[in-house]
Amino acid sequence: MALSLFGNGRRSSDFDPFSLDIWDPFEGLGTLANFPSSARETTAIANTRIDWKETPEAHIFKADLPGIKKEEVKVEVEDGRVLQISGERSREQEDQNDKWHRVERSSGKFVRRFRLPENAKIDQVKAAMENGVLTVTVPKEEEKKPEVKAIEISG
């Protein structure tokens, strides 16, 4: 498999599953501690890391969502074939006596969208959350094998 020209570790193939992926404007800028809090909250949108693998039976998405309860996450299929994972990571309460030395964990709303391929069974999508990892399983239609009919040769 070839790596993308942009070197972001995404694998390329004939079908581009990340065609609707949200671009991260802060990627590669290092620590967020020096950014204003509004910028740190904005990065929550693009900072939610998700893996997508395809097995012979299904497309499996795994999202790292530490500290988020399953009630705070939405998994939807919209416009027929777009999987959307969204939610909100709450900001930690600040006390006036607190002195922050570093803030790297993002807060705010996040949305990730993926265009599903034609073989996805969108009516059978399942999601589960365990130990801060959301797993979304999208079963695939069985690959239709061409029907072969033997023709008797006369003569």
N, C-alpha and C positions, 0 to 999 in steps of 0.2 A: 504494500500500500504506500502510496506517495504522500508526503506531508504537504500541507498547504504552503504556498509561496510566502505567506505572512509569518510562518514559523510559530504559530500559536498552539501547536500540538494537535490540531484537529486533523483527522484523517479525511482524505478526499475519496470520492467514488463517483460513479455515474450519477447516482442520486445524491443531491446535496441536502442532508437532513437539517443543516444549520442555516438554510436560506432565510428563515425568519428570526434567527438568533439575534439578540440585542447586542449591539456594539458597546464595549466598555471603554469610555473615554479616558478612564484613569488607569487602564492597564499599563503596567510597566513603569509607573511613576513612583514605586516604592511605598513607603509608609504613608498612612493617611493622617498621622498624628498632627502634621502641620497644616492640614486643610481645615477650613471652617466647618463647623458641624453640619451645615446645610450640604456641603459637598460630600461629607462622609455619608450622609443619609442617601444622597443620590446614588452613590456607588452600590448600595444594597440592591438596586435594581439589576445591575449587571454582575454583581459579585457572587450570586448564587451559582455554585458549581454543579453541573449536571453531566453525568456520563450517559451515553446511549449506546447500547449494544444490541445486535441482532442475533438471535439464535434461529435454528430451523423452525421453531414453533412460535416465536414472539419477538417483539421489540421491547426492550427493557430499559427504563430510564431510572437512574439513581441520583437523587439530589441530596447534598449535604445541607441539612437544616438544623444545626445544633441550637438547642434552647427554644425551639418553636414547637408548640403543641399542634397535634393534628387538626384541632378545631380552628387554627389560625392559617391553615393552608387550603387552597382551592385547586382542584384538578378538574379541568373541563376540556371537552372537545367542541370546538366552534367551527363554523363555516364548513362543516362536513369533515375536514381532515386536518385541522390545526389543534394540536395538543397544547393547552396553556396551563402552566403551573404558576400560581401566584399566592401571595400572602403578605404578611407584615411582621417584621422583627421589631419589637418594642424597644424604645430607648431606655437605658437604665436611669433610674431616678438619681438626680444629682443633689447632694447635700451641700449647703454653703460651706461646711467645714472640710469638705473633701478637697484634696489636692491631686489632680490627675497628672500622671507622668507620661502616659501613653494611651492613645485611643486608636485601636486598630480594628475592633469588631464593628462592623457596619450595622446600622439600624435603618428602619424605614420600609417602604413597600418594595416588593420584588415581583417581577413578571418574567417568565421565560416561555417562549413559544417555539414549537417545532412543527413543521409540515410533515404529516404522516404519509407514507407511501400508499399506493393503491391497494396493496394486499393487507392493510390493517383492518382488523375487525373492530371498528370503533364502538359498536354496541356491546362489546364484551370487555372493555377496559376495566382494570382493577388497580387499586392503590392501597398500599400499606405503609405504616410508619413504625420504625423500630430503631431505638437508640439514636435518634436524631437523623436518621436516613429515611427519606421517602423513596419507596420503590413503586413505580408505575409500570404495569405489565399490559402491553397491547398485543393480544393474540393475532397471529397471521392466518390468512386464508391458506388452505392447502394448495400447493402448487399443482395446477391442472396439467397432467401429463397428456400429451397428444395421444389420441386413440389411434391405434395401429390395426389396420384390417388387412389380413393376408389375402392376396388375389391369386386365385388358381390360374395357372398358365395352361391353356389348351394346346393341343397339337401333338 
